[in-house]
Amino acid sequence: MNDKETQETTTVTTPPYASDALAEGTVDAVVIGGGAAGLNGALILARSRRSVVVIDSGSPRNAPAQAVHGLLALDGTPPTEILRRGREQVRQYGGRVVHGKVASAEPAAPSADGDLRFTVTLADGRHITARRILIATGLTDVLPQVPGLAEHWGHSVVHCPYCHGWEVRDEPIGILATGAASIGHAYLFRQLTEDLTYFTHGTDLDEDSRARFAARGIRVIDTPVTEVVNDADGALAGVRLADGQVVARRVLAVGPNMQARTQGLEGLGLPVQDLPNMGRGFASGPSGTTEVPGVWVAGNATDPAAQVGASAAAGALAGANINSSLATADTDAALQKIAEKSPTTATR
């Protein structure tokens, strides 16, 4: 993908909002990422009377979408509205939401009682010290190098049949294949339309899959796609093939390569793993735990397939686990203080 297309795909930002002041001293938790996972983790922590600061760059993955779908009671709500409510609710319990970009995050010297400490530095030079960190930075969708594709991302170029499927039902849809996972993609979108074309675009399609596609009435085109074609109004009208033919389509479904946003977090030493047919994300265990003590991860940064509801749930679980960790540390510190005050036996 060229730089221009990368920028068009990944730098959509939400409307500006009032940023809280960065807390002074040491806070219980810093949440890096202000999407569904990060805000829900912060909400759990704030409701547990923990001091928590969310660092939000303002560029969530679903910013290009008009609405969130498949989320009970909030189906059809714009992503920006969900985030606005989320920030408001975190603040209601004393949490802070700070607009900024993290430049670095790294371990710091532990406290006098041995509790963990981390330093998070923002791009503008501000910094904050935290006892625990929740990484909820989300991911970047990297699209194939097809001119015109990125400009329609989140509208007539879609990736998830559950997020966008109902809205594009009965339209002429094209699957722009990016790998083996696109085969399963095709069956899901076939549920939504009778007019589905599969563009192999240089990927392999075995004979069994071709037979299954034929049984479902899915047309297969092996000639590579060279560009997206628009109509006079700028709407997606189809794709041009390498032989010059234009195939009319109103919607393209593409499985992007999904890359966790790791910039600025290298100092934490978090393990990163390749996810088959999906991309790359942080490795995590139950409740978002990582191999690095004191650091949790939730949402698309570790689970690229998670929709908004699943990401929010993961953030809540991580927040509860962080609170439990802090409660244990608080108790250990209290016991240590008692031991330090106890009289000692004099030595001869």
Order of alpha helices (4+ residues) and beta strands (2+ residues): alpha-beta-alpha-beta-alpha-beta-beta-beta-beta-beta-beta-alpha-beta-alpha-beta-alpha-beta-beta-beta-beta-beta-beta-beta-beta-beta-alpha
